[in-house]
Every structure is written in structure tokens, then in C-alpha cells.
Amino acid sequence: MKPTIFFLINSIDVNRGGLTRASLKQASFFAEMGYNTYMLTFNFNLNYPEIRKKLYEMNKVHKNVIIPNMYEELEGHKKPLIAKHPPKTASLEKLSEGFTLEKRSDRNAYRVHKNGLYYKYISLNKNNSLNFIDYYDDNRYRIKRETFDPWGNVKKVTYMDLVSNKTRQIVYYDNNGRAYLSQWNNPKKNTVQRIFLFDKNSSVTASYVNDDVSHKIDWLHNTIDRLGGDKSVVVSDTRSTDEVLIHLNHPKAAKIWRMHSSHLDAPFTVDAPITEKVEPGLNSIDEFDVSVFLTEEQKQDVIRRIGDKGNIKVIPHYHAEPDKKTKKLKSLFSRNEKDRYEEKDRNLAVIISRLSSLKRIEHSIKAFKLVVDKVPNAKLEIWGTGEEEAKLQRLITKSGLNDHIFLKGYTHYPDKIYQRGLFSLMTSKKEGFALSVLESMYNKTPVISYKIKYGPSDMIVNNDNGFIIEQPEIEELANRMIHMFENPDKAIEMGSKARKYIDKNFNKNVYKEKWMETVNSALDRKFGK
């Protein structure tokens, strides 16, 4: 009988980057194989009913993958919530209580003035449903925040420390106003002091002191008891859930630690310090039945540091076309096989990436300044969102490239973007695998990439199906782009070779074989052969 598969991922949303997409695809793979598959989320997010609905509708996750949330279950819901009604539009007249409203010019929010005193602050979502209300005392100290679900129910109240304006206590409520969890914080240290769980009679059922992990472990343990059957496999997919997996001790559950990122901190070389988020898992690798990395290079680098523990595997990503029968995607695909791909724009380069400093998007912008001097019709589309967006736009404008470089926002359909591009760019400081490289090559779009740890060198054969730049040099990056634009037929030929390489080495059958071997190895290590 197949084991039940539990993936631990702190949070899920619709507009997310490579890690979430890879995790959703990974869970979908097991569901397709007939495994009972769960993605367990631990964060407090009142939008999960809407998020689940969109993920299923957009075919971002298999319909049989179940996505429970710890807070929903602690509140008393036996099944994950799916939105059945649209969000409720907030009534400003009712919320203002008849007092003076002042609209914020820069956001969907209002200040409420009560006979001259700042009384409260009302924040609305983009759809005009109520997000939260902050309350103030007569001295303009914030005393509490009420947080609402999309249908106007108070679900969380945060009480503030008057001096520091930081959280002192949080109380979580069900739709009937009954508290089911409260948390005390130390506002000076920003740490958790106590957590209390309550039953329907408001009696304390559990308490935790100076500990923000044990209640998660207990919920996971109970979930395995309830849903896991005779044997389960628990996989930590995010570093924020590693502590939960490390300290989980369930007699019916094997444990797999799955790395989606590099373990290296700056300067990101083989002997660089270990990044803080990875340290707990790496130091506890003996606690896991199997540890999984995305590349053989990273596996060997880890073994050089900590030794071969005998439980380290490699499972790279794979890529495949979306399900063309899915209603939400159906219009994107032609019934005619020859029209499946978008036509190449021979003047277009593309980037799909989170816009963060780690991705070094500014290198591509600076290099493109040199490119347009040689190729005046060249264009670069940058798809993605992130904290660097405004900074990058300023650089584009300052460089006089507004007619050549375009920030396009988030895309749900990266395949179509890559298909249009003559080539794509990857300039990160580090990666766990570089999923963007895989997706680009699969769509016959060769990649110009810096040589980094880890991923690009596993897929790109330099000067054959793409280009690897040994050092992060902007001038060399520009030269490679100019070569591609001036030799589009060569670029298209490289793209065809890229697709063949991915089909051969990073296909679903390889993925399946490696995952089945890994699951069986974890079960054997836990339960014996």
C-alpha cells in the first residue's frame, strides 16, 4: 500500500516564484501517481479559501492535492476552506461610526477623526473588502489591530505595546467570536513568550512556553495520526518548516529534507559560510531518513563539508507542458500541433525572475545599454515582481532605455513568454537549481547565464545550447547578447538543442524514477526492508 505524502510548506499563494511552483508541481506529481497527497501550511492567512480556489481553477496544482492550514484546523474546520462567495465590500459609513473620514492618497485606506482626535485607521483590500482596523488612544498610541477575513469577520486581534508599537499579545477568533489561540510576545525581543490553545468551552487545552515550534509539531503529529494511515512520508520543502521536521518523532512517518536553494552565503563560493536559514537542517542531517538536493554539484559540496551520511539523494526538477484540457489554459493552446508555440521575436530577450538584489537584474539592464548601441531594435522584457522593482525602473529611465526595456509584472504563463524570446538571461548570485533556465530551455529558448552555484552548468552546454559566462562581467554579458541578436538563426538552433537536452536529461520519467527510489529509501531507513 502506498504511503501518505505530506509536504510541509509554510505558506502558499497564487503569485509566487520558483520554489512554490516547484512545490506545487512536486505535490501534483504524487497525486497523479495515486498517492494521498497533502501540502500542509502553517502561516495565518485569511485568503486561503480564495487562494485554493484559484490554484485549482488555474491548474497550478492537481485537484487531488489537499492543502490544509494549521490555523483553520485549530479554529475547528475539519476540511480546508474553499471560497464559495465573493468577498464582502466594506461599508465605510458603518465603519466610520459617523465620524470624519480622511482618504489616504497613496493607498486604499482611511483615517477616522473623532472630534479632532485620531481615532482609528481603516485599511481595505484592492477589492474593497475590509483588511484591518487600527485603534488609537487619546495620545495617538496604537492600542490594537483587528484583522478581518474577506467576508468581514474579525479573525485576529493584535494588542500593541504602547512604547515600542510592537506586538504584545495576539488573540485568534472563530466566526462566533470564540478565541481558539492566543500568543504572548516579548515586544523588546520580538519573541514568543507563551502560546495557549482553547477548546469550544474556552478551557485551555495546551500551553507552550518560550516556544514557537512545538504547537506546530503537535498539529503535524495529530494530522499524521488522522490522515497518515499505516505509513507516511513527511517532506520539509521550506526552511521555515525545518525545525518542525527536525523535532517530529512519529512512529509511522519517515522524514525527508528537501533543499530548493543554495546553502551558501556570500561570497557564494564552495567554502563560503552556510546561510543562516539552512544551518538547522544541515546540522541535523542525521535526523532525516533522506536528504534531497537538486544538483549533483551541491550534493558533493555538502559531502565535502559534513561527510557522506549515506542518506543524500539528488532529484532535479523537470518541466512539461500544462494540461491543455484545463479550461483556464485552453485558449492559450491551438488545436493545430504546428501552432503550439509562439513565434520567436528575433529582437526580444526575456527575463522571468523575482526582482530582488540576489537576482542582479541590474546587470542585464546595464549590459543592454551596450547592446542597443549595436542593435538599435533590441528589446528586453523583464517579468516578475519584488522589492527591487522601483529601483530597476529608475535605472532603466536613467539609462535612457524606456523604449527598449520593459517591466511587465507577474506572469502565470512563463512558457508563452519564453517561447516569444530569442534568448533569456540569468544573472543571479546563487540558485538552488535555476528553474528559469530549465523552463527557458524546454521552450527552445537558449540561456545566457553567469556561472554560479547551482544549476545552470548542469543544463547549459557552453557554446552549444546556450552560453555560460565564467565571471559576472557586464561587458561579456552584452557581447553574448549582441552575438545572439546578430545571429538569430544560430540562436534558434541553440534553442532546439536546448530542448533536446532537457527532454533527455530532465524529463518526467527521470523525476519519477528518482522520487520513487528516494521514497523507498526513506521508508526502508525508517521501517527496515
C-alpha positions as CSV (number, residue, x, y, z in Angstrom):
1,M,0.0,0.0,0.0
2,K,1.3,3.5,-0.9
3,P,2.3,5.7,1.9
4,T,0.6,9.1,2.5
5,I,2.7,12.0,1.4
6,F,2.9,15.2,3.5
7,F,4.7,18.3,2.1
8,L,5.5,21.0,4.7
9,I,5.4,24.4,3.2
10,N,5.0,27.4,5.5
11,S,2.8,29.4,3.0
12,I,1.2,29.2,-0.4
13,D,0.0,31.9,-2.7
14,V,-1.0,32.3,-6.4
15,N,1.6,34.8,-7.5
16,R,4.8,33.1,-6.3
17,G,8.2,32.3,-7.7
18,G,10.1,29.1,-8.5
19,L,10.1,27.4,-5.1
20,T,6.3,27.5,-4.8
21,R,5.8,26.5,-8.4
22,A,8.2,23.6,-7.9
23,S,6.5,22.5,-4.7
24,L,3.0,22.6,-6.3
25,K,4.3,20.6,-9.3
26,Q,6.0,18.1,-6.9
27,A,2.8,17.6,-4.9
28,S,0.8,17.3,-8.2
29,F,3.2,14.6,-9.4
30,F,2.4,12.4,-6.4
31,A,-1.3,13.0,-6.6
32,E,-1.2,11.9,-10.3
33,M,0.6,8.7,-9.2
34,G,-2.3,7.9,-6.9
35,Y,-0.8,8.9,-3.5
36,N,-2.8,10.6,-0.9
37,T,-1.0,13.9,-1.0
38,Y,-1.2,16.9,1.4
39,M,0.5,20.3,1.4
40,L,0.5,21.5,5.0
41,T,0.6,25.2,5.6
42,F,1.5,26.8,8.9
43,N,1.0,30.5,8.4
44,F,-2.0,32.6,9.3
45,N,-3.6,33.8,6.0
46,L,-7.3,34.7,5.8
47,N,-7.1,34.5,2.0
48,Y,-6.6,30.7,1.8
49,P,-10.2,30.0,0.7
50,E,-9.6,32.2,-2.3
51,I,-6.0,31.0,-2.9
52,R,-7.1,27.4,-3.0
53,K,-9.9,28.1,-5.4
54,K,-7.6,29.9,-7.8
55,L,-4.8,27.3,-7.6
56,Y,-7.3,24.6,-8.6
57,E,-9.0,26.7,-11.3
58,M,-5.7,27.7,-12.9
59,N,-4.4,24.1,-12.8
60,K,-1.4,25.2,-10.7
61,V,-2.0,22.2,-8.5
62,H,-3.6,18.8,-9.1
63,K,-7.3,18.7,-7.9
64,N,-6.5,15.8,-5.6
65,V,-3.8,17.6,-3.7
66,I,-5.3,18.7,-0.4
67,I,-4.0,21.9,1.2
68,P,-4.8,22.1,5.0
69,N,-3.9,25.1,7.1
70,M,-2.9,24.9,10.8
71,Y,-5.0,27.9,11.9
72,E,-8.1,26.8,10.0
73,E,-8.0,23.4,11.7
74,L,-7.2,24.9,15.2
75,E,-10.3,27.1,14.6
76,G,-12.4,23.9,14.2
77,H,-12.6,23.4,10.4
78,K,-12.3,19.8,9.5
79,K,-11.6,20.4,5.8
80,P,-9.7,23.1,4.0
81,L,-11.9,26.1,3.2
82,I,-12.7,26.9,-0.4
83,A,-14.3,30.3,-1.3
84,K,-18.0,29.9,-2.3
85,H,-18.9,33.6,-2.1
86,P,-17.2,36.7,-3.4
87,P,-15.5,39.0,-0.8
88,K,-17.8,41.4,1.0
89,T,-17.5,45.1,0.2
90,A,-16.8,47.1,3.3
91,S,-19.3,49.8,4.4
92,L,-17.3,52.9,5.2
93,E,-20.4,54.6,6.6
94,K,-20.8,51.9,9.2
95,L,-17.0,51.6,9.9
96,S,-16.6,55.3,10.4
97,E,-19.4,55.3,13.0
98,G,-20.4,58.7,11.7
99,F,-17.1,60.4,12.4
100,T,-14.9,62.2,9.9
101,L,-13.2,60.2,7.2
102,E,-9.9,61.2,5.6
103,K,-8.9,59.3,2.4
104,R,-5.2,58.3,2.1
105,S,-3.9,59.5,-1.3
106,D,-1.3,56.7,-1.7
107,R,-3.3,53.6,-0.6
108,N,-6.8,52.2,-0.2
109,A,-7.2,53.4,3.4
110,Y,-8.9,56.0,5.6
111,R,-8.1,57.8,8.8
112,V,-11.1,58.4,11.1
113,H,-11.1,61.6,13.2
114,K,-13.4,61.8,16.3
115,N,-14.0,65.4,17.2
116,G,-10.4,66.2,16.3
117,L,-8.8,63.1,17.8
118,Y,-7.2,60.4,15.6
119,Y,-9.5,57.5,16.5
120,K,-8.8,54.7,14.0
121,Y,-7.3,53.7,10.7
122,I,-9.3,51.6,8.2
123,S,-7.4,49.6,5.6
124,L,-9.2,48.0,2.6
125,N,-8.1,45.3,0.2
126,K,-7.9,46.0,-3.6
127,N,-11.4,44.6,-3.9
128,N,-12.7,47.0,-1.2
129,S,-13.2,44.2,1.4
130,L,-12.1,45.1,4.9
131,N,-8.4,44.2,5.7
132,F,-7.8,45.6,9.1
133,I,-8.6,48.4,11.6
134,D,-6.1,50.1,13.9
135,Y,-7.3,51.8,17.0
136,Y,-5.6,54.7,18.8
137,D,-5.9,56.2,22.3
138,D,-6.2,59.9,23.0
139,N,-2.4,60.2,23.0
140,R,-2.2,58.7,19.4
141,Y,-0.7,55.5,20.6
142,R,-1.8,52.5,18.6
143,I,-3.5,50.1,21.1
144,K,-4.8,47.3,18.9
145,R,-5.4,46.0,15.4
146,E,-8.4,44.0,14.3
147,T,-7.8,41.8,11.2
148,F,-10.7,40.6,9.1
149,D,-11.4,37.8,6.7
150,P,-12.7,38.7,3.2
151,W,-16.3,38.4,4.4
152,G,-15.9,40.9,7.3
153,N,-15.4,38.6,10.3
154,V,-12.9,39.6,12.9
155,K,-10.3,36.7,13.0
156,K,-7.4,38.2,14.8
157,V,-6.8,41.0,17.3
158,T,-3.3,42.2,17.9
159,Y,-2.6,44.2,21.1
160,M,0.3,46.6,20.9
161,D,3.0,47.7,23.4
162,L,2.3,51.5,23.8
163,V,6.0,52.4,23.9
164,S,7.5,50.3,21.1
165,N,4.4,49.9,19.0
166,K,5.2,46.2,18.7
167,T,3.0,43.2,19.3
168,R,2.4,42.3,23.0
169,Q,-0.5,39.8,22.6
170,I,-2.4,38.2,19.7
171,V,-5.8,36.5,20.0
172,Y,-7.3,34.4,17.2
173,Y,-11.1,34.0,16.9
174,D,-13.6,31.8,15.1
175,N,-16.6,33.2,13.3
176,N,-18.6,33.2,16.6
177,G,-16.1,35.4,18.4
178,R,-14.6,32.5,20.4
179,A,-10.9,32.6,21.0
180,Y,-9.1,29.4,19.9
181,L,-5.4,30.5,20.2
182,S,-3.6,33.3,22.0
183,Q,0.0,34.3,21.8
184,W,2.1,36.4,24.2
185,N,5.1,38.2,22.8
186,N,8.1,40.0,24.3
187,P,7.9,43.3,22.4
188,K,11.5,44.2,23.2
189,K,13.0,41.0,21.8
190,N,10.2,40.3,19.3
191,T,10.0,36.7,20.5
192,V,7.1,34.4,21.6
193,Q,6.7,34.0,25.3
194,R,3.6,31.8,25.5
195,I,1.0,30.2,23.3
196,F,-2.3,28.9,24.6
197,L,-4.9,26.7,22.8
198,F,-8.5,26.8,23.8
199,D,-11.5,24.5,23.2
200,K,-15.1,25.4,22.5
201,N,-15.7,26.0,26.2
202,S,-12.8,28.4,26.4
203,S,-10.8,25.9,28.5
204,V,-7.0,25.8,28.0
205,T,-6.2,22.6,26.2
206,A,-2.4,23.2,25.7
207,S,0.2,25.8,26.5
208,Y,3.7,26.3,25.3
209,V,6.4,28.5,27.0
210,N,9.1,30.4,25.0
211,D,8.4,28.2,22.0
212,D,7.0,28.9,18.6
213,V,7.5,25.4,17.1
214,S,6.0,22.8,19.5
215,H,2.4,23.7,18.7
216,K,3.2,23.2,15.0
217,I,4.8,19.8,15.7
218,D,1.8,18.7,17.8
219,W,-0.6,19.8,15.0
220,L,1.5,17.9,12.4
221,H,1.7,14.8,14.7
222,N,-2.1,14.9,15.1
223,T,-2.6,15.3,11.3
224,I,-0.4,12.2,10.7
225,D,-2.5,10.3,13.2
226,R,-5.7,11.3,11.5
227,L,-4.7,11.1,7.8
228,G,-1.5,9.2,7.5
229,G,-2.5,5.6,7.6
230,D,0.0,2.9,8.3
231,K,3.0,4.7,6.8
232,S,3.7,8.3,5.9
233,V,6.5,10.3,4.3
234,V,6.9,13.9,5.5
235,V,8.9,16.3,3.4
236,S,10.1,19.7,4.5
237,D,10.1,21.9,1.4
238,T,10.9,25.3,3.1
239,R,13.5,26.3,5.6
240,S,10.8,27.8,7.9
241,T,9.4,24.3,8.4
242,D,12.8,22.6,9.0
243,E,12.6,22.9,12.8
244,V,9.2,21.1,12.7
245,L,10.6,18.2,10.7
246,I,13.8,18.0,12.9
247,H,11.8,17.6,16.1
248,L,9.0,15.4,14.7
249,N,9.1,12.0,16.1
250,H,6.3,9.9,14.8
251,P,6.4,6.1,14.7
252,K,4.6,5.9,11.4
253,A,6.4,8.7,9.5
254,A,9.6,8.8,7.5
255,K,11.3,12.2,7.2
256,I,12.8,13.8,4.0
257,W,14.6,17.1,4.0
258,R,14.3,18.8,0.6
259,M,16.6,21.6,-0.4
260,H,15.4,24.0,-3.1
261,S,18.1,26.7,-2.6
262,S,21.8,27.1,-2.2
263,H,23.3,26.5,1.2
264,L,26.0,29.1,0.6
265,D,26.1,32.7,1.9
266,A,28.3,35.4,0.4
267,P,30.6,35.2,-1.5
268,F,28.7,32.1,-2.6
269,T,31.8,30.0,-3.2
270,V,32.3,26.4,-2.2
271,D,33.9,27.3,1.1
272,A,31.6,30.2,1.9
273,P,29.7,30.4,5.2
274,I,26.4,28.4,5.5
275,T,23.4,30.6,5.1
276,E,21.6,31.0,8.5
277,K,18.2,29.6,7.3
278,V,19.9,26.4,6.1
279,E,22.0,25.8,9.1
280,P,19.5,24.0,11.3
281,G,18.7,21.4,8.6
282,L,22.2,20.9,7.5
283,N,23.4,20.4,11.1
284,S,20.6,17.9,11.7
285,I,21.0,15.9,8.5
286,D,21.4,12.7,10.6
287,E,17.8,13.2,11.9
288,F,16.4,12.8,8.4
289,D,15.8,9.4,6.7
290,V,16.8,11.1,3.4
291,S,18.1,14.5,2.4
292,V,17.5,15.7,-1.2
293,F,19.4,18.2,-3.3
294,L,18.6,19.5,-6.8
295,T,22.1,19.1,-8.3
296,E,25.0,16.6,-8.0
297,E,27.4,19.5,-7.6
298,Q,25.6,20.8,-4.5
299,K,25.4,17.2,-3.1
300,Q,29.2,16.8,-3.5
301,D,29.9,20.3,-2.0
302,V,27.8,19.3,1.1
303,I,29.5,16.0,1.5
304,R,32.9,17.7,1.4
305,R,31.8,19.7,4.4
306,I,29.9,17.2,6.6
307,G,30.9,13.9,5.2
308,D,28.8,11.3,3.4
309,K,25.9,10.4,5.7
310,G,24.6,7.7,3.3
311,N,21.2,9.4,3.1
312,I,21.8,12.1,0.5
313,K,20.0,12.0,-2.9
314,V,19.7,14.2,-5.9
315,I,16.4,14.9,-7.6
316,P,16.5,17.7,-10.2
317,H,13.4,19.5,-11.4
318,Y,11.6,18.6,-14.6
319,H,9.3,20.6,-16.9
320,A,6.3,19.6,-19.0
321,E,3.6,21.4,-20.9
322,P,0.5,22.5,-19.0
323,D,-2.6,20.3,-19.3
324,K,-4.3,21.7,-22.5
325,K,-7.7,20.3,-21.3
326,T,-7.7,22.7,-18.4
327,K,-10.4,25.3,-19.0
328,K,-8.3,28.3,-17.8
329,L,-5.4,27.4,-20.1
330,K,-7.4,26.1,-23.1
331,S,-7.4,29.3,-25.0
332,L,-3.6,29.5,-24.8
333,F,-3.1,26.4,-26.9
334,S,-4.1,25.8,-30.5
335,R,-5.6,22.6,-31.6
336,N,-3.1,22.6,-34.5
337,E,0.1,21.0,-33.4
338,K,2.3,23.3,-35.5
339,D,0.8,26.4,-33.9
340,R,1.5,25.2,-30.3
341,Y,4.5,27.6,-29.8
342,E,4.6,31.3,-30.0
343,E,6.5,32.7,-32.9
344,K,10.0,33.9,-32.0
345,D,10.6,37.6,-31.9
346,R,14.2,37.9,-33.1
347,N,14.6,41.3,-31.4
348,L,13.4,40.2,-28.0
349,A,15.3,38.9,-24.9
350,V,13.4,37.9,-21.8
351,I,13.9,37.5,-18.1
352,I,11.4,35.9,-15.7
353,S,12.6,36.3,-12.1
354,R,11.8,37.6,-8.7
355,L,13.0,41.2,-8.6
356,S,15.4,41.0,-5.7
357,S,19.0,42.0,-5.2
358,L,20.0,38.3,-5.2
359,K,19.0,38.1,-8.9
360,R,21.2,41.0,-10.1
361,I,18.8,42.2,-12.7
362,E,20.6,45.5,-12.9
363,H,23.5,43.6,-14.6
364,S,21.2,42.8,-17.6
365,I,20.0,46.4,-17.7
366,K,23.5,47.9,-17.7
367,A,24.6,45.3,-20.3
368,F,21.6,46.2,-22.5
369,K,22.7,49.8,-22.7
370,L,25.8,48.5,-24.6
371,V,23.6,46.1,-26.7
372,V,21.3,48.8,-28.1
373,D,24.3,50.8,-29.3
374,K,25.0,47.8,-31.7
375,V,21.4,46.5,-32.1
376,P,19.0,49.5,-32.1
377,N,15.9,47.4,-32.4
378,A,16.7,45.1,-29.4
379,K,14.1,44.8,-26.7
380,L,14.2,43.2,-23.2
381,E,11.1,42.2,-21.3
382,I,11.5,41.6,-17.5
383,W,8.7,39.6,-16.0
384,G,8.3,39.4,-12.2
385,T,7.7,41.4,-9.1
386,G,9.8,42.2,-6.0
387,E,11.3,44.8,-3.8
388,E,13.8,46.0,-6.5
389,E,11.1,46.9,-9.0
390,A,11.1,50.7,-8.4
391,K,14.9,50.8,-8.3
392,L,15.2,48.9,-11.6
393,Q,12.7,51.2,-13.2
394,R,14.7,54.2,-12.1
395,L,17.9,52.6,-13.6
396,I,16.0,51.9,-16.9
397,T,14.9,55.5,-17.1
398,K,18.3,56.9,-16.1
399,S,20.0,54.8,-18.8
400,G,17.6,56.1,-21.4
401,L,16.2,52.6,-22.1
402,N,12.5,53.1,-21.7
403,D,11.9,52.3,-25.3
404,H,14.0,49.1,-25.0
405,I,13.5,47.6,-21.6
406,F,10.0,46.9,-20.1
407,L,9.0,45.7,-16.6
408,K,6.0,43.6,-17.3
409,G,4.9,42.4,-13.9
410,Y,4.0,38.9,-12.8
411,T,3.1,36.2,-15.3
412,H,1.1,33.0,-14.7
413,Y,2.3,31.6,-18.1
414,P,6.1,31.6,-18.3
415,D,6.1,29.1,-21.2
416,K,4.4,31.6,-23.5
417,I,6.9,34.3,-22.5
418,Y,9.9,32.1,-23.2
419,Q,8.6,30.9,-26.5
420,R,8.5,34.5,-27.8
421,G,12.0,35.3,-26.7
422,L,15.1,34.8,-28.9
423,F,17.0,34.0,-25.7
424,S,16.8,34.6,-22.0
425,L,19.2,35.8,-19.3
426,M,20.1,34.5,-15.8
427,T,22.4,36.7,-13.6
428,S,21.7,35.5,-10.1
429,K,24.4,35.4,-7.3
430,K,23.3,31.9,-6.4
431,E,20.4,29.4,-7.0
432,G,19.3,26.0,-5.9
433,F,18.7,24.9,-9.4
434,A,17.7,27.9,-11.6
435,L,14.2,26.7,-12.6
436,S,14.0,29.6,-15.0
437,V,16.9,28.1,-17.0
438,L,15.0,24.8,-17.3
439,E,11.8,26.4,-18.3
440,S,13.5,28.6,-20.9
441,M,15.5,25.7,-22.5
442,Y,12.4,23.5,-22.6
443,N,10.7,26.2,-24.6
444,K,13.6,26.2,-27.2
445,T,14.9,29.5,-25.8
446,P,18.7,29.3,-25.1
447,V,20.0,31.0,-22.0
448,I,22.9,33.3,-21.4
449,S,23.9,32.6,-17.8
450,Y,26.5,33.5,-15.3
451,K,28.4,30.5,-13.9
452,I,27.1,30.2,-10.4
453,K,26.3,27.6,-7.7
454,Y,24.0,25.9,-8.5
455,G,22.1,24.7,-11.6
456,P,23.0,26.5,-14.9
457,S,26.1,24.4,-15.6
458,D,24.0,21.2,-15.2
459,M,21.8,22.2,-18.1
460,I,23.7,24.6,-20.4
461,V,26.5,23.1,-22.6
462,N,28.5,26.2,-23.3
463,N,28.6,27.4,-26.9
464,D,26.2,24.5,-27.9
465,N,22.8,25.0,-26.3
466,G,23.5,28.3,-24.6
467,F,26.3,30.4,-23.0
468,I,27.9,30.2,-19.6
469,I,29.8,33.4,-18.6
470,E,32.6,32.4,-16.2
471,Q,32.6,35.7,-14.2
472,P,29.8,38.2,-13.6
473,E,31.1,40.7,-16.3
474,I,28.6,43.1,-17.8
475,E,30.6,43.7,-20.9
476,E,30.8,39.9,-21.7
477,L,27.1,39.6,-21.0
478,A,26.4,42.4,-23.5
479,N,28.7,40.7,-26.1
480,R,26.9,37.4,-25.8
481,M,23.5,39.2,-26.3
482,I,24.8,41.1,-29.3
483,H,26.0,37.8,-30.8
484,M,22.5,36.3,-30.3
485,F,20.7,39.3,-31.8
486,E,23.1,39.4,-34.8
487,N,22.9,35.7,-35.4
488,P,19.2,34.8,-34.8
489,D,19.3,31.6,-36.8
490,K,22.2,30.4,-34.7
491,A,20.2,31.3,-31.5
492,I,17.2,29.4,-32.7
493,E,19.4,26.4,-33.5
494,M,20.8,26.6,-30.0
495,G,17.2,26.7,-28.7
496,S,16.4,23.4,-30.5
497,K,19.4,21.8,-28.9
498,A,18.4,23.1,-25.5
499,R,15.0,21.5,-25.8
500,K,16.6,18.1,-26.8
501,Y,19.0,18.3,-23.8
502,I,16.1,18.9,-21.4
503,D,13.9,16.2,-22.9
504,K,16.8,13.7,-22.5
505,N,18.1,14.6,-19.0
506,F,15.3,16.4,-17.1
507,N,12.1,14.6,-18.1
508,K,9.2,13.3,-16.0
509,N,10.4,9.7,-16.2
510,V,13.8,10.6,-14.7
511,Y,11.9,12.6,-12.0
512,K,9.6,9.7,-11.3
513,E,12.4,7.2,-11.0
514,K,14.4,9.3,-8.6
515,W,11.5,10.1,-6.4
516,M,10.3,6.5,-6.2
517,E,13.9,5.5,-5.2
518,T,14.0,8.3,-2.6
519,V,10.6,7.4,-1.0
520,N,11.5,3.7,-0.9
521,S,14.9,4.6,0.6
522,A,13.3,6.7,3.3
523,L,10.7,4.0,4.2
524,D,13.5,1.4,4.3
525,R,15.6,3.5,6.6
526,K,12.6,4.3,8.9
527,F,10.9,0.9,9.0
528,G,13.5,-1.5,7.7
529,K,13.4,-3.5,4.5
